[in-house]
Amino acid sequence: MEKRKKFILPENEIPYQWYNVAAEMKNKPQPYINPGTKEPIGAEDFYPLFSEELSRQEVNQSDVWIDIPEAVREEYKIYRPTPLVRAYGLEKALDTPAHIYFKNESVSPVGSHKLNTALPQAYFNKIEGITNLTTETGAGQWGAALAYATKVFDLELAVYMVKISYEQKPYRRSMMQTWGAQVIASPSMSTKSGRKIITENPKYQGSLGTAISEAIELAQQTPNCKYALGSVLNHVSLHQTVIGLEAEKQMEMAEAYPDIVIGCFGGGSNFAGITFPFLRHNMNGDKKTRFIAAEPSSCPKLTRGKFRYDFGDQAGYTPLIPMYTLGSQFTPSNIHAGGLRYHGAGSIVSQLLNDGFIEAMDINQIESFEAGVLFAQTEGIIPAPESNHAIAATIREALKAKEEGVTKTILFNLSGHGLVDMASYDKFFSGDLVNYTLTEESIAKSRDIE
């Protein structure tokens, strides 16, 4: 057996710029649309919601490279560059000829990749004089990351946490509170949209679409306050490219290049982060890497959704976004990978899927936890339930390589650890987890409404 290898870049190899894939796409992402006027939205239309710099990044389709502020790079140095690891233990357990590597984003202070965009979002709001932010969170990784980032840059934060995750993941709630954030279970009685949902369905356990509506509503009603989002949007994907840019250099250190790159998929941020820097080599014809988005079978927007304009939230406060969607009124099942329970995909990823540059795979809940446990037993890291989907897809591809008798190099993003998700593992070990099966009829009820 070969010696275990961990590829660590020096501090000065932290990227100085983010990579903007939209600038190099032949078919640009379609514009966001104002639902009232039906006209395309420009950067200034986002100013009431986001900081001006983030708004400009959101619609930027011309600059390939965008500078990372030095203040953000300094904060990145707490945990970046993150390690790239050869998963020899997993390879041995699978008896596969595949070479498996993972980018370990779980080493961040908050335990996930979400800090890569939380820090710049907090920074850009701070320098523009904003004092308060609102946001939503599913499983709590994003809420925890923004809570830490707002503490770093001295901002106040209110987080609407999807109610089922608020109940399932109390320690994520505690993390947010530790860093000074106010955490509200969504739907709540604190907003008009939340009260409407509770009135219509008192037992509703929430969704990211609902939490987004509440966070936007509060931002609009609070002086000197903006809204922040942890996935889906273009500027979020942009910030996450530090993952893939580092991984490129680390794969060179390993004297390898990936045949397959895999990320779990909720709204698209960690998937974009690991794939976009490698994808540019496919777009210019140099490489033929496959890119696989691994989503839950219970929320299959990429594999069973429809590519059309849709709202990003349940109440219809957002612009219309060109996305693969299950419909903004889709109610996801109460799976434990709370960060993947979102009805739509980001506009850039959706365009890339539609154009055949990436592919998607759906994973059921039990298979994902089986994969996570095997990874923990062979590599020593207990993954977040979301990351388990990427691991499950990696295992599928590694076993396929074994069947075909070919050597493949597989890279996946370990987007976070599961040390505050052990209640989910408890349910898995006790046999209480189930797979949620969606009929075509149940999906069509929300997916096909335009």
HELIX and SHEET records of a PDB file:
HELIX    1   1 GLU A   11  GLU A   13  5                                   3    
HELIX    2   2 VAL A   21  GLU A   24  5                                   4    
HELIX    3   3 ALA A   43  PHE A   46  1                                   4    
HELIX    4   4 GLU A   52  VAL A   59  1                                   8    
HELIX    5   5 GLU A   70  TYR A   76  1                                   7    
HELIX    6   6 TYR A   88  LEU A   94  1                                   7    
HELIX    7   7 GLU A  105  VAL A  107  5                                   3    
HELIX    8   8 LEU A  115  ILE A  127  1                                  13    
HELIX    9   9 GLN A  141  VAL A  152  1                                  12    
HELIX   10  10 LYS A  163  GLN A  168  1                                   6    
HELIX   11  11 PRO A  170  THR A  178  1                                   9    
HELIX   12  12 LYS A  192  GLU A  200  1                                   9    
HELIX   13  13 LEU A  208  GLN A  221  1                                  14    
HELIX   14  14 ASN A  234  GLN A  240  1                                   7    
HELIX   15  15 VAL A  242  MET A  253  1                                  12    
HELIX   16  16 SER A  269  MET A  283  1                                  15    
HELIX   17  17 LYS A  301  ARG A  304  1                                   4    
HELIX   18  18 GLY A  338  LEU A  340  5                                   3    
HELIX   19  19 SER A  347  ASN A  354  1                                   8    
HELIX   20  20 GLN A  365  GLU A  379  1                                  15    
HELIX   21  21 PRO A  385  GLU A  404  1                                  20    
HELIX   22  22 MET A  422  PHE A  429  1                                   8    
HELIX   23  23 GLU A  440  ARG A  447  1                                   8    
SHEET    1   A 7 LYS A   6  PHE A   7  0                                        
SHEET    2   A 7 LEU A  84  ARG A  86 -1                                        
SHEET    3   A 7 HIS A  99  ASN A 104 -1                                        
SHEET    4   A 7 THR A 409  LEU A 414  1                                        
SHEET    5   A 7 ILE A 260  CYS A 264  1                                        
SHEET    6   A 7 ARG A 290  PRO A 296  1                                        
SHEET    7   A 7 GLU A 359  ILE A 363  1                                        
SHEET    1   B 2 GLN A  17  TYR A  19  0                                        
SHEET    2   B 2 TRP A  65  ASP A  67 -1                                        
SHEET    1   C 4 GLN A 182  SER A 186  0                                        
SHEET    2   C 4 GLU A 156  VAL A 162  1                                        
SHEET    3   C 4 ASN A 132  THR A 137  1                                        
SHEET    4   C 4 CYS A 225  TYR A 227  1                                        
SHEET    1   D 2 LYS A 306  PHE A 311  0                                        
SHEET    2   D 2 LEU A 320  THR A 325 -1                                        
END                                                                             
